[in-house]
Amino acid sequence: MTQEPNSRLAIGVDLGASRIKVTWRSPGNDDLYFAHPNQDRAEVADRVRQSNAACVALTGAGARAFARELAAPTRVVAEFEAFGRGAGLLLQRSGSDLARPFLGVSLGTGTSMLRIADDETRRVGGTALGGGTLVGLARGLLGCGDFDKLRRCASSGDRTKVDLVLADIYEAGDSPLPGDLTAAALEKLGRNENEEANDVAAALFGLVGENVGLLAAALARAENLSSVAYAGSALRDNPLLCDLLRAIPALQGLHAVVIENGEFAASLGALEMALAGEA
């Protein structure tokens, strides 16, 4: 006998390159968030299928393939539009006064940058640098491919043992910029006998964070935007990277925030758009 759909349950799923993000809306419009590595794809599919949710919205690179796996009614939502909708809603829920339009930065395996306005979300750029870069470099340099372990190592590392900073090449008072700014990322790698794995990990996060932040600031200015909002799996429990990403635009007079629960922006946005009949 066919089970009736659960009209009180809606699910949004964002199928990324390395992680699956799920927003589960229960009775009372309470949202629960779950993140899984891609290896758990079959388990996630089973859970979604067994929920018999009245609305299942999918987005991300693997959305159409996942829809075929579910073999159940789903709605596939365009990824950038879903991210824009979810990012705006999460900012609103957190009490942020960030005005639209703003630059939304989705930092996951790679990085996309979107101009998010009330009536439109449009991709304006991006970079291949992201969490995937960190994991790949760490695997090659440190033999560690676990992002969470890498993050913990980086939190106690000293980047200046691996990166060349301006204070290393300018005499005191001669530098045109603050001495702690990076002159060349990873330039000291392998030639400092006091270098440790934690220092290399911190330098890798610095490499990605500084370059993503610089590109975000440049694109925001090119689009005449005054604010940048970051979201993505790479930022979860990652104060080192978050601090860098906020600081770089701030040096150029821009307001930058990290969205609370931001890794679920696309799954939440897909759910909202599907429920509103926009998908």
C-alpha positions in Angstrom: 0.0 0.0 0.0 1.3 3.5 -0.9 2.1 5.6 2.1 0.6 9.1 2.1 3.1 11.9 1.9 3.9 13.6 5.2 2.5 17.1 4.5 4.1 18.4 7.7 7.7 17.7 6.5 9.9 19.3 3.9 13.5 18.6 3.0 16.2 20.6 1.1 19.4 18.8 0.0 22.5 20.5 -1.4 24.7 17.9 -3.2 28.2 19.5 -3.2 31.5 18.1 -4.5 32.6 16.7 -1.1 29.7 17.2 1.4 25.9 16.8 1.4 24.0 19.5 3.3 20.5 18.9 4.4 17.8 21.2 5.8 15.0 19.3 7.4 11.8 21.4 8.2 9.7 19.8 10.8 6.2 20.8 12.1 6.1 24.3 13.3 8.5 25.4 10.6 11.5 24.5 12.8 14.6 23.8 10.7 17.2 21.2 11.5 20.6 21.0 9.8 22.7 18.0 9.0 25.9 17.7 7.0 27.4 14.4 5.7 30.4 13.4 3.7 29.7 12.3 0.2 30.5 8.7 1.2 27.2 8.7 3.2 25.2 9.4 0.0 23.3 6.1 0.1 22.4 6.6 3.8 21.1 10.1 3.1 19.1 8.9 0.2 17.5 6.2 2.4 16.7 8.7 5.1 15.1 11.1 2.7 13.1 8.3 0.9 11.8 6.9 4.2 10.7 10.3 5.4 8.0 10.4 2.8 8.3 14.2 2.9 5.7 16.1 0.9 8.4 18.4 -0.5 11.9 17.3 -1.4 14.1 20.0 -3.0 17.5 19.3 -4.4 20.3 21.6 -5.6 24.0 21.5 -6.3 26.2 19.6 -8.7 24.8 16.2 -7.9 21.1 17.1 -7.7 19.8 15.5 -10.8 21.7 12.2 -10.2 20.4 12.2 -6.6 16.9 12.7 -7.9 17.2 9.5 -10.0 18.5 7.6 -7.0 15.6 8.6 -4.8 13.1 7.5 -7.4 10.5 9.8 -5.7 9.0 13.2 -6.5 11.6 15.9 -6.1 12.2 19.5 -7.3 15.6 20.5 -8.6 16.5 24.1 -7.9 19.2 26.2 -9.6 22.2 26.3 -7.2 23.1 30.0 -7.3 19.5 31.1 -6.8 19.1 28.7 -4.0 22.2 30.0 -2.3 21.1 33.6 -2.6 17.7 32.9 -1.1 19.1 30.9 1.8 21.9 33.3 2.5 19.5 36.2 2.8 17.1 34.2 5.1 20.0 33.1 7.4 21.2 36.7 7.7 17.7 37.8 8.5 17.4 35.1 11.2 20.7 36.1 12.8 19.6 39.7 13.1 22.2 41.0 10.7 21.6 44.5 9.3 23.6 43.7 6.1 21.8 45.6 3.3 21.2 44.2 -0.1 22.7 44.0 -2.6 25.8 42.3 -1.2 28.5 39.9 -2.4 27.8 36.4 -1.2 30.8 34.1 -1.1 30.1 30.3 -1.1 33.4 28.7 0.1 33.2 25.0 -0.2 35.4 22.6 -2.2 35.9 25.6 -4.5 34.6 29.1 -4.3 31.8 31.0 -6.1 31.0 34.7 -5.6 27.5 36.0 -6.2 25.9 39.4 -6.3 22.8 38.9 -4.2 20.0 41.5 -4.6 16.3 41.4 -3.6 15.2 40.4 -7.1 18.2 38.6 -8.5 21.2 36.4 -7.7 24.0 36.5 -10.3 27.4 34.9 -10.3 30.1 37.5 -10.7 33.2 35.4 -10.3 35.0 32.7 -8.2 38.2 30.8 -7.7 39.3 27.2 -7.8 40.8 27.9 -4.3 38.7 26.4 -1.5 38.4 23.6 1.0 39.4 21.1 -1.7 42.6 23.0 -2.2 43.4 22.8 1.5 42.8 19.1 1.7 44.8 18.4 -1.5 47.8 20.4 -0.4 47.7 19.0 3.1 47.5 15.5 1.8 50.6 16.0 -0.4 52.6 18.0 2.1 51.6 16.6 5.4 50.0 13.2 4.6 46.7 14.4 6.1 43.5 14.4 4.0 41.1 15.0 6.9 39.8 18.6 6.9 38.7 18.6 10.5 42.1 17.4 11.7 43.8 19.9 9.5 41.7 22.7 10.9 42.6 21.7 14.5 46.3 21.6 13.6 46.2 25.1 12.0 44.6 26.6 15.0 47.8 26.2 17.0 50.3 26.9 14.1 52.5 29.9 13.4 52.3 31.0 9.7 55.4 33.2 10.0 57.6 30.0 10.2 56.4 29.1 6.7 55.3 32.3 5.0 57.6 35.2 4.1 56.2 38.4 5.6 57.1 42.0 4.9 59.0 42.3 8.2 61.4 39.6 6.9 62.6 41.7 4.0 62.2 45.3 5.1 64.1 47.0 7.9 62.0 48.4 10.7 60.1 51.5 9.5 60.9 51.0 5.8 58.0 48.8 4.8 55.2 50.7 2.9 52.7 48.3 4.5 52.3 46.6 7.9 55.1 44.2 8.5 52.9 41.2 9.3 51.4 41.1 5.8 52.3 38.1 3.7 55.0 38.9 1.0 55.2 35.3 -0.4 53.0 32.4 0.8 54.9 29.2 1.7 58.3 30.8 0.7 60.0 29.4 3.8 58.5 25.9 3.4 61.1 23.2 4.1 63.9 25.5 5.1 63.0 26.4 8.7 64.2 23.7 11.1 61.7 24.8 13.6 58.8 24.4 11.2 56.1 22.0 12.4 53.0 20.4 10.7 50.8 22.9 12.6 52.7 25.8 11.1 52.3 24.4 7.6 48.6 23.9 8.2 48.2 27.5 9.3 50.0 28.7 6.3 47.8 26.7 4.0 44.7 28.3 5.5 46.4 31.6 5.1 47.1 31.0 1.5 43.4 30.2 0.7 41.9 32.7 3.1 43.9 35.7 2.0 43.4 35.0 -1.7 39.7 34.4 -1.4 39.3 37.5 0.7 41.3 39.6 -1.8 39.2 38.4 -4.7 36.0 39.0 -2.8 37.0 42.5 -2.0 38.0 43.2 -5.6 34.7 41.8 -7.0 32.6 43.7 -4.4 34.2 47.0 -5.4 33.8 46.1 -9.1 30.1 45.6 -8.4 29.8 48.7 -6.3 28.9 46.7 -3.2 29.9 47.7 0.3 29.4 44.3 2.0 30.6 40.7 1.8 28.9 37.7 3.4 30.7 34.4 3.5 29.2 30.9 3.8 30.3 27.4 3.2 31.4 24.1 4.7 35.0 25.2 4.9 34.1 27.8 7.5 32.4 25.5 10.0 34.2 25.7 13.4 37.1 27.5 11.7 37.9 30.8 13.4 41.3 31.1 11.8 39.9 31.1 8.3 36.8 33.2 9.3 39.0 35.9 10.9 41.2 36.1 7.7 38.2 36.4 5.4 36.7 39.2 7.5 39.9 41.1 7.8 41.0 41.3 4.2 37.9 43.2 2.9 37.9 45.3 6.1 41.4 46.6 5.1 39.7 48.0 2.0 36.8 49.6 3.9 34.3 46.9 3.3 31.9 45.3 5.8 32.4 41.5 6.0 30.4 38.9 7.9 30.4 35.1 8.2 26.8 33.7 8.0 25.7 31.6 10.9 24.9 28.1 9.6 26.0 29.3 6.2 27.0 25.9 4.9 23.2 25.2 4.7 22.3 28.3 2.6 21.7 26.4 -0.6 19.7 23.6 1.0 17.6 26.0 2.9 17.1 28.2 -0.2 16.1 25.3 -2.3 13.5 24.2 0.2 12.1 27.8 0.4 11.9 28.1 -3.4 10.3 24.8 -3.8 7.6 25.5 -1.1 6.9 28.9 -2.8 6.4 27.2 -6.2 9.5 28.9 -7.7 11.1 25.6 -8.7 
